[in-house]
Amino acid sequence: MKTVIVYESMFGNTEQIAGRVADGLAQPGVDIALRDVRDVGPDDLAGSELLVVGAPTHAFSLSRQSTREDAVRQGADPSRAGFGVREWLNTLDAALPATAGRPRVAIFDTRVEKVRRLPGSAAKRAAKELRGKGFEVLDRPSSFYVTDTKGPITQGESDRAREWGAGLLQLVRGRRNRDAS
């Protein structure tokens, strides 16, 4: 089963969570490609059965050019400011030919723990966009927490991300079995 994990990360926290999700998915027979959103291409997506998308929550949604520039002012790597998941989602239809099967999708975000109960998240916005493009979203979007804008990841969240990845594998296998019946 080919799985592609695409992430956007300004301070490295979302990238770390993506890596832990990959750890949870790592089983015999699962081919995992972990890609920064700036580097993912159509060949990466071709033939994939599962697409996992991860993004940081900026201003209760997916990042924008202005919010990424603000992150750079706070110390993020300037090379990460030019392109994010929001823009990448707009290119997804061109990256997956209409004749190709679409992978099932799972979405996560990272967000600051102190705003845990506030509405809006990058994952919810990405899920809405992907459903609108005809993708099957496997599970409710998931949020993983960081202590502050720059991190670090809140205690226990790395393990929870690994467990979530393992759970996604079970969901995909269950759907595959259901579809075969």
C-alpha positions as MATLAB code, in Angstrom:
seq = 'MKTVIVYESMFGNTEQIAGRVADGLAQPGVDIALRDVRDVGPDDLAGSELLVVGAPTHAFSLSRQSTREDAVRQGADPSRAGFGVREWLNTLDAALPATAGRPRVAIFDTRVEKVRRLPGSAAKRAAKELRGKGFEVLDRPSSFYVTDTKGPITQGESDRAREWGAGLLQLVRGRRNRDAS';
ca = [
       0.000    0.000    0.000;
       1.498    3.286   -1.101;
       1.041    6.081    1.420;
       2.095    9.699    0.956;
       2.378   12.064    3.909;
       2.497   15.709    2.851;
       3.210   18.318    5.501;
       3.827   22.023    5.911;
       5.949   23.039    8.878;
       7.245   26.453    9.863;
       9.089   25.600   13.109;
       9.493   21.826   12.625;
       6.664   20.694   14.913;
       4.285   19.587   12.160;
       7.182   17.830   10.451;
       7.928   15.922   13.670;
       4.294   14.870   14.017;
       4.265   13.762   10.354;
       7.283   11.591   11.108;
       5.531   10.000   14.067;
       2.419    9.341   11.943;
       4.750    7.642    9.441;
       6.157    5.518   12.291;
       2.634    4.376   13.115;
       1.942    3.475    9.498;
       5.240    1.603    9.082;
       4.230   -2.015    8.618;
       5.290   -4.703    6.133;
       3.735   -3.977    2.753;
       3.315   -0.245    3.384;
       5.438    2.050    1.214;
       5.616    5.501    2.859;
       6.736    8.724    1.205;
       7.176   11.625    3.643;
       7.220   14.911    1.702;
       7.465   18.587    2.557;
       4.644   20.360    0.709;
       7.253   22.376   -1.203;
       8.761   19.199   -2.654;
       5.822   16.915   -3.456;
       5.200   16.162   -7.118;
       2.662   14.247   -9.216;
       4.895   11.154   -9.293;
       4.782   11.036   -5.494;
       0.987   10.806   -5.557;
       0.607    8.382   -8.482;
      -0.805    5.066   -7.324;
      -1.161    6.107   -3.696;
      -3.915    4.517   -1.651;
      -3.614    6.861    1.350;
      -2.754   10.547    1.439;
      -2.088   12.099    4.845;
      -1.975   15.904    4.936;
      -0.559   17.862    7.874;
      -0.406   21.616    8.394;
       0.072   24.099   11.202;
      -2.961   26.104   12.258;
      -2.460   29.809   11.573;
      -5.224   32.231   12.571;
      -7.710   29.323   13.018;
      -7.179   27.965    9.483;
      -4.571   26.946    6.929;
      -1.603   29.266    6.665;
      -1.533   32.096    4.149;
       1.416   33.970    2.727;
       0.943   36.699    5.356;
       0.803   34.282    8.308;
       3.873   32.432    7.055;
       5.723   35.744    6.743;
       4.705   36.485   10.336;
       6.187   33.115   11.366;
       9.448   34.106    9.652;
       9.485   37.312   11.708;
       9.223   35.037   14.761;
      12.237   32.992   13.673;
      10.981   30.410   11.156;
      13.135   29.521    8.146;
      12.349   32.036    5.349;
      12.457   29.275    2.728;
       9.272   27.841    4.243;
       7.212   30.995    3.735;
       6.536   30.866   -0.004;
       4.216   27.880   -0.380;
       1.917   25.978    1.951;
      -0.817   23.368    2.066;
      -3.481   25.955    1.128;
      -1.745   26.610   -2.202;
      -0.873   22.950   -2.720;
      -4.511   21.883   -2.388;
      -5.291   24.189   -5.317;
      -2.831   22.206   -7.477;
      -4.077   18.764   -6.445;
      -6.538   18.246   -9.305;
      -3.750   18.806  -11.839;
      -1.412   16.472   -9.927;
      -3.920   13.600   -9.990;
      -5.235   12.908  -13.492;
      -8.998   12.410  -13.709;
      -8.449    8.819  -14.853;
      -6.393    7.962  -11.777;
      -8.017    6.643   -8.639;
      -7.999    9.090   -5.791;
      -6.386    8.061   -2.541;
      -8.319    8.113    0.675;
      -7.282   11.056    2.817;
      -6.533   11.696    6.480;
      -5.751   15.151    7.815;
      -4.046   16.527   10.887;
      -2.847   19.854   12.127;
      -0.711   21.240   14.889;
      -1.998   24.009   17.084;
      -1.064   25.812   20.240;
      -2.405   24.027   23.306;
      -3.794   27.148   24.992;
      -6.335   27.584   22.131;
      -7.394   23.927   22.252;
     -11.085   24.723   22.621;
     -11.306   27.566   20.128;
     -13.042   26.817   16.831;
     -11.258   26.567   13.518;
      -8.196   24.591   12.563;
      -6.016   23.940    9.554;
      -7.157   20.301    9.488;
     -10.854   21.189    9.390;
     -10.271   23.646    6.551;
      -8.175   21.132    4.585;
     -10.840   18.441    5.088;
     -13.498   20.767    3.694;
     -11.330   21.567    0.665;
     -10.534   17.911   -0.004;
     -14.141   16.755    0.333;
     -15.071   19.494   -2.137;
     -12.584   17.991   -4.585;
     -14.205   14.574   -4.269;
     -11.780   12.912   -1.854;
     -12.966   10.479    0.787;
     -11.770   11.712    4.176;
     -11.223    8.633    6.347;
     -11.497   10.001    9.827;
     -12.284   13.233   11.602;
      -9.421   15.686   11.230;
      -7.041   15.378   14.157;
      -5.174   18.096   16.035;
      -1.837   17.638   17.796;
      -0.717   20.246   20.288;
       2.394   22.326   20.831;
       3.128   24.360   23.935;
       3.697   27.615   22.047;
       3.920   28.909   18.481;
       7.507   27.702   18.110;
       6.912   24.493   20.066;
       7.904   22.170   21.478;
       5.322   19.446   20.975;
       3.228   18.918   24.088;
       4.135   15.858   26.138;
       2.396   12.722   24.891;
       1.478   14.108   21.471;
       4.278   12.278   19.621;
       3.003    8.952   20.937;
      -0.574    9.905   20.130;
       0.488   10.749   16.541;
       2.121    7.333   16.148;
      -1.033    5.649   17.449;
      -3.183    7.734   15.099;
      -1.030    6.599   12.159;
      -1.464    2.947   13.170;
      -5.210    3.534   13.425;
      -5.290    4.995    9.914;
      -3.723    1.826    8.572;
      -6.512   -0.197   10.168;
      -9.157    2.146    8.694;
      -7.721    1.815    5.183;
      -7.526   -1.974    5.452;
     -11.099   -2.101    6.750;
     -12.385    0.049    3.897;
     -10.412   -2.008    1.377;
     -12.000   -5.210    2.730;
     -15.468   -3.626    2.682;
     -14.979   -2.455   -0.909;
     -13.881   -5.944   -1.978;
     -17.068   -7.536   -0.607;
];
